[in-house]
Amino acid sequence: MAGSRHLSCAGCGRIGRVSYATAATTTGSAASSTTRVLVADDQHLVRAGFRLILDAQPGIEVVGEAADGAECVEMARRLRPDVCLIDIRMPALDGLEVTRILAGPESADRMRVVVVTTFDQDDYVHRALHNGACGFLLKDASPALLIEAVRAAQRGDALISPAVTVRLLRQLEDGRKASSAAGRPPRTALTERELDVARLVAMGHTNQEICADLFLSLGTVKTHLTNIQSKLGVRNRVEIAAWAWATGTVSQGPGFQE
């Protein structure tokens, strides 16, 4: 199946301070650590496929399926899932409007929404993130990326399909070059390895791909990402990517092609 010009979702910055209640009382550490997911898509086969992928993962449970936007809103309010996977083009209410209702700035109790669509259009990305989505995936994304997007949303992070992220950040870089004669923003004191990780994030690589490219363990990559976020003062990998493109860090690395 790695957003507005400022590439962060409207609701993600505050997501960690929102309290999410579940439909039923759970006990024990295993229950409390389960990520509950609602899937909304007008195609039964898509819903079944997402359920098959997600239910096979430890710590993830699909708690409901909705076939249209109105049903999604009703089920989300009733079931209180941790993450909602929402298609854009659905009957009754489209996914962008559903996202605004569930995760937008006017929502009294924002939910975590990941938009999943076949339509790779920049205006959809901007509107989805503006309406509060904490993820935007294309339906041709790999199962691993779908799972990573759900886990990222649960953490209050944002994950955008790599192809979409790279395209939007290239637009950001082109606009910066065209509109500013000033020097690049100052580069912070990242180590060479941290710069390598930041470049790969900006090029749309997942954590597993970074592991393979740099011959690092997953734990080491996550540690580098945590250190990068701390040094740059950013919240997630999308903002790391924005920094890397804006400072020219990507174009200074090996393997970069205009």
ZAMAR-538016 format. One record per residue: residue in one letter; z, x, y of N, C-alpha, C, O in turn. Coordinates in steps of 0.1 Angstrom, whole numbers, plus 2048, in hexadecimal, padded with zeros to 3 digits. Layout:
<nodes>
aZXYZXYZXYZXY/...
</nodes>
This chain:
<nodes>
m8008097F580080080080080980C800805817/a82383584982C83A84B82883585182D83485C/g8318178A982B80C8A682B8068B48267FB8B6/s82A7F38C582B7F88D282A8078D382C80E8C9/r82780B8DF82481A8E18318228DE83082D8D9/h83D81B8E18498228DC84B81E8CE84D8128CB/l84A8278C58498248B78568228B085A8298A7/s85D8178B48698138AD86A8048AE8647FE8B7/c8707FE8A48717EF8A387B7EA8AD8857F18AF/a8797DE8B18817D88BC8907D68B78997D78BF/g8917D38AA89F7D08A58A67DB89E8B27DB89B/c89E7E689A8A47F08918AF7F88988B97FC891/g8AF7FA8A58B98028AB8C77FC8AB8D18038AC/r8C77EF8A98D47E88A88D87E289B8E27DC899/i8CF7E58918D07DE8848DE7E287D8E37D9876/g8E27EE87F8EE7F28788FB7EB87C9057EB875/r8FA7E48889067DE88D9067CF88A90F7C788E/v8FC7CA8838FB7BC8809017B98728FF7C1869/s9097AF87190F7AB8659077A185D903797863/y9047A48508FB79C84890479583D90A79C835/a90478883D90B78083390277C8288F677A82B/t90777C81C8FF77881090176A80D90B764811/a8F87648058F97568029057537F990B7487F9/a90875D7F091475B7E791D7677E89187727EC/t92A7657E69337707E793177A7DB9307757CF/t9317877DD92F7907D393B7997D294279B7DC/t93E79F7C69497A87C59447B57BE93A7B47B6/g94B7C07C09487CC7BA93E7D47C19367CF7C9/s93F7E27BF9367EA7C79277E97C391F7EA7CC/a9247E57B79167E47B39107D87BA9047D97BF/a9177CD7BB9127C17C29107C47D19057C07D7/s9197CB7D79197CD7E590E7D77E99097D77F4/s9097DF7DF8FF7E97E28F17E47DF8E77EB7E2/t8F07D87DA8E27D27D78DB7CE7E48E17C67EC/t8CF7D27E58C77CD7F18C07C07EC8B77C17E3/r8C27B67F38BD7A87F08B07A67F88B17A7804/v8A57A37F28987A27F88927947F789378E7EC/l88D78F80288578380287678680487378E80D/v86D7817FC85F7847FC85877880185976D7FC/a85077980C84876E81183977181283577A819/d83176A80A82376C80A81D75F8048227597FB/d81175B80980B74F8048047517F77FF7477F1/q80375D7F27FC75F7E58067627DB80E76B7DB/h80675A7D081075B7C68107687BF81A76E7BB/l80376E7BC80277A7B58087867BD80E78F7B8/v8077857CB80D7907D381C78F7D28237997D0/r8227837D38307817D28357867C483F78D7C3/a82E7837BA8327877AC8317967AB83A79C7A4/g82779C7B18267AB7B08317B27B78377BB7B2/f8357AD7C38407B37CB84D7B17C38557BB7C2/r84F7A57BD85B7A37B585C7AD7A98667B27A7/l8517AE7A28507B77978547C579B85C7CC794/i84E7CA7A68517D87AB8607D97AF8667E37AB/l8657D07B78727D27BD87D7CF7B38877D67B3/d87C7C57AB8867C27A18887CD7978927CE790/a87E7D579587F7E078C8877EC79188A7F578A/q88A7EB79E8927F67A58A17F47A48A57E97A7/p8A87FE7A18B77FD7A28BB7FA7B08B78017B9/g8C47F07B28C97EE7BF8C17E57C88C47E37D3/i8B67DF7C28AE7D67CA8AC7C97C28A97CA7B5/e8AD7BD7C88AC7B07C18A47A77CA8A77A57D6/v8997A17C58927977CC89978A7CA89A7857BF/v89E7847D58A77787D489F76B7D78A47607D5/g89276C7DC88B7607DF87C7637E287976F7E6/e8747597E186575A7E486274E7ED8667437EA/a85A7517F8855746800846747801840752802/a84073B80183173A80182B73880F81F738810/d83473581982F73382683A73783084573A82C/g83673883D83F73D84784B73484985673984B/a84972784985471E84B85E71F84086B71F842/e85972083486272182886A72F82987572F825/c86373982E86A74682F87574583988074B836/v87473F84487E73E84E88A73684889673A849/e88772B84189272383B89972B8308A672B830/m89273282889873981D8A07458228AB74881D/a89B74C82C8A27578328AF7538388B975A836/r8AF74883F8BC7438458C673F83B8D274083D/r8C17398308C97348258CF74081C8DA740818/l8C67498188C975380E8CF7608158D676780E/r8CC7628228D176E8298CD77B8218D778281E/p8C177D81E8BD78A8178BF7968208C079582D/d8C07A281A8C17AE8228B47B28298B47B7834/v8A97AF82189C7B38268927A78238937A2818/c8897A482D87F79A82B8717A282B86E7A9834/l8697A082085C7A582085379982385278F81C/i84B79B82E84478F83483579383683279D83C/d82C78A83081E78B83381B78684182377E846/i81078A84780C78585480577885480A76E85B/r7FB77684C7F376A84C7F97608417F5762835/m80175784680774D83D80573F84380473E84F/p80573483B80572784181272484881C72B847/a81271985081D71485782171D86382071986E/l82672986082973286A82374086682574385A/d81D74786F81875486B82375E86A82E75C870/g82176986482C77386283177986E83D77D86F/l82977B87882D78188583777788C84177C892/e83476A88B83E76089184A76088985575F88F/v84976087C85576187385E76D87786A76C877/t85777887985E78487C86678388987178788A/r85F77D89386677A8A087277189E87D7748A4/i87176789687C75D89488876488D893762891/l88576C88389077287B89577F8818A178287F/a88D78788889179488C88F79789B8937A289F/g88978E8A28867908B08927908B989D78D8B5/p8907948C689C7958CF8A37888D28AE7898D6/e89C77D8CF8A37708D28AA76B8C68B17618C6/s8A97728BA8B076E8AE8BF7718AF8C377C8B3/a8C87678AC8D67698AE8DB7738A38E577A8A6/d8D57748988DA77C88D8CE7838868C977D87C/r8CA78E88B8BD7948878BD7988798C779E874/m8B27968728B079B8658A77A78658A07AA86E/r8A67AE85989E7B98588917B48518917AF846/v8867B68588797B185486F7BD85286E7C585B/v8687BD84785D7C68458507BE84384F7B583A/v8467C084C83A7B984B8307C084282E7CC842/v82B7B88388217BE82E8147B682F8147AA82D/t8097BD8327FD7B58357F07BD8307F17C982E/t7E57B682E7D97BD82B7D17C18387C77C8838/f7D67BC8447CF7BD8507D47C98587DF7C985E/d7CC7D48587D07E185F7CB7E086D7C17E6871/q7D27D88767CE7D78837D97DB88D7E57D788A/d7D67E38977E07E88A07E87DD8A77F47DF8A8/d7E17D28AB7E97C88B27F37C28A97FE7BD8AD/y7F07C089C7FA7BB8928067C58918127C0891/v8047D289180F7DB8908187DA89D8247D989C/h8117DA8A88197D98B58217CC8B682D7CC8B9/r81B7C18B28227B48B382D7B38A98387AE8AC/a82B7B889D8357B88928417C089784D7BB895/l83F7CC89C84B7D48A08517CE8AC85E7CF8AE/h8497C98B684F7C38C28577B78BE8627B48C4/n8537B08B385B7A48AF8677A78A686E79E8A2/g8697B48A48757B889D8747BD88F87E7C0889/a8687BF88A8667C487D86B7D287C8697DA885/c8717D68708757E386D86C7EA8638717F385C/g8607E68628567EC8598497E585A8497D985D/f83E7EC8578317E68578297ED84C8267F984D/l8267E684181F7EC8368127E58348107D9836/l8087EC82F7FB7E782A7FD7E381B8047EA814/k7F67D98167F87D58097F27DF7FE7F57DD7F3/d7EA7E88037E67F27FA7EF7FE7F97EC8087F3/a7FB7FD7FF8058077FE80A8097EF8097FF7E8/s80E8157EC8138177DF8218107DD82880D7E6/p82480D7D08318077CD83D80F7D384780A7D7/a83B81C7D28468257D78488237E68538237EB/l83D8217EE83F81F7FC8458117FF84D810808/l8418077F78477FA7F98567FB7F685E7F57FE/i85A8027EC8698037E987080B7F487B8087F8/e8698167F986F81E80487081681087A817818/a86780D81386780481F8737FB81E87A7F9828/v8767F58138817EC81188E7F48138977EF81A/r88F7FF80D89C80780E89E80C81D8A980C822/a89380F82389481483189880883A8A180A843/a8937FC8388977F18408A67ED83D8AD7EA847/q8AA7EF8318B87EC82E8C17F68368CC7F283A/r8BD8028378C480C83F8C480A84E8CB810855/g8BB8018528B97FF8618AF8098668AE80B872/d8A780F85E89C81886288F81186288E80585F/a88481886787781286886D81A86086D826861/l86481485885A81B85184D81385384C807850/i84381B85783681685A82C81C85082D82884D/s82281584B81881B84281282884880F828854/p81183284080D83F84680083F84D7FF845858/a7F68388487E983784F7EA83185D7E4835866/v7F382685E7F582086B7FC8298747F882A880/t80682F86F80E83887880684387E80684688A/v7FE84A8757F685587A7EC8508847EA85788E/r7E58458827DC84088C7E283D8997DD8408A4/l7ED8368997F48328A57F983E8AD7F983F8B9/l7FE8488A58038548AC7F885D8B17FA8638BC/r7ED85D8AB7E18648B17DD85D8BE7D98648C7/q7DE8508BE7DB8498CB7E584D8D57E184F8E1/l7F284E8D17FC8528DB7F98608E07FA8638EC/e7F58698D77F28778DB7E68778E47E687F8EE/d7DB86F8E17CF86F8E97D386A8F77CE86F901/g7DB8608F87DF85A9057E786490D7E6865919/r7F086C9067F887690D7EF8819137F188591E/k7E588590B7DC8909107D488B91B7D1892925/a7CF87E91B7C78799257CE8769327C887893D/s7DB8729317E186D93D7EB8779437F087594E/s7EE88293D7F888B9427F38999437EE89F939/a7F489F94F7F08AD9517FC8B69507FB8C2950/a8088B094E8148B794D8158BE94080E8BA936/g81E8C793E8208CE9328268C592782B8BA92A/r8268C991B82C8C291083B8C19128418C9918/p8418B690C8508B690C8558C290584F8C78FC/p8618C79098668D39038698D28F486D8C78F0/r8668DC8ED8698DC8DF8778E08DC87C8E98E2/t87E8D98D488C8DB8D188D8E68C68838EA8C0/a89A8EA8C489C8F58BB89C8F18AC8A68F28A5/l8908EC8A788F8EA89988C8F78928858FF897/t8918F888688D90387E87E9028798788F787B/e87990D87486B90C87086990286485F8FB864/r87390185B8728F78518738E985686C8E0851/e87C8E786087D8DA8668708D686D86C8CA86D/l8698E087385D8DD8798528D986F84A8D0871/d8528E08638498DC85984B8CE8548428C6852/v8588CA85385B8BC84E8578B28598518A8856/a8598B58668568AC8718468AA87184289F873/r83F8B586F8308B486F82B8AB8648238A2866/l8318AC85882D8A484D83089584F82988C84B/v83C89385584088585883687F862831874860/a83288786C82888287681B880870813878875/m81788686580B88485E80B87985480187784D/g81687285381886784B81C86983D81B860834/h82287583A82687882C83487182983C870832/t83586D81D84286781984B87381584787E814/n85887081386287A80F85D88180285E88E801/q85887A7F88548807EC8488897EE8478947E7/e83F8857F683388E7F983889B8018328A57FE/i8418998098478A581084D8AF80684B8BB807/c8548A97FD85A8B17F284F8B97EB8518C67E9/a8458B37E783A8BA7E08338C47E98308CF7E4/d8308C17F58298CA7FE8318D680182B8E1802/l83E8D58038468E080784F8E67FC8578EF7FE/f84D8E07F08558E57E48648E57E786B8EE7E5/l8688D97EC8768D77EF87B8CB7E68748C37E2/s8898CB7E488F8BF7DE88F8B37E788F8B57F3/l8918A77E289289B7EA89E89C7F389E8987FF/g8A98A17ED8B68A37F58B48AC8018B98A980C/t8AC8B77FF8AA8C080A8A18BA8158A48BC821/v8978B381188F8AC81B8978A28238968A282F/k89F89A81C8A88918248B189882D8B4893838/t8B78A38298BF8AB8328B88B083E8BD8AF849/h8AC8B583C8A38B98478A18AE8518A18AF85D/l89E8A284B89B8968548A789285C8A688F868/t8B38938568BF89085D8C189A8688C5896873/n8BF8A78668C18B18708B78AF87B8BA8B1887/i8AA8AC8788A08AA8828A489E88B8A389F897/q8A88938858AC88788D8B888B8968B88878A2/s8C18928918CD89689A8C889F8A58CD89D8B1/k8C08A98A28BC8B28AD8B38AC8B78B38AF8C3/l8AA8A28B38A189C8BC8A78908C38A288B8CD/g8B288B8BD8B887F8C38B08728C08AF8698C8/v8A98728B48A18668B18A885F8A58B186589E/r8A38538A28A984A8988A384A88A8A9847880/n89684D88A88F84B87D88285487D87F85B886/r87B85487187085C86F86485987885C86187B/v86384C87C85884888585A84F893850854899/e8668508988698578A48688668A386486D8AC/i86B86B89786887A89485987C89585488689C/a85187389084287489083D87489F83487B8A3/a84386A8A683F8698B48418768BC83987A8C4/w84D87C8B98518898C08478948BC84289B8C4/a8448948AF83B89F8AA82D89E8B08278A98B4/w8288928B281B8918B881C8948C781389A8CD/a82688F8CE8278908DC82989F8E08258A28EB/t8308A68D88328B58DC8278BE8D78288CA8D9/g81E8B98CF8138C18CA8188C98BE8108D28B9/t8238C58B88288CC8AC81F8CB8A081D8D4898/v8188BF89F80F8BD8948038C68948008CC88A/s7FD8C78A07F18CF8A17F48DE8A07EA8E689E/q8008E28A18048F08A08078F489180990088E/g8068EA88880A8ED87A7FD8F08727F28EE876/p8008F68667F48F985D7EE8EC8577F68E2855/g7E28EC8557DB8E184F7D78D68587D28CC854/f7DA8D78657D78CC86E7C88CD8727C38D7874/q7C28C18727B48BF8757B38B48807B88A987E/e7AC8B788B7A98AD8957A08A389079C899897/
</nodes>
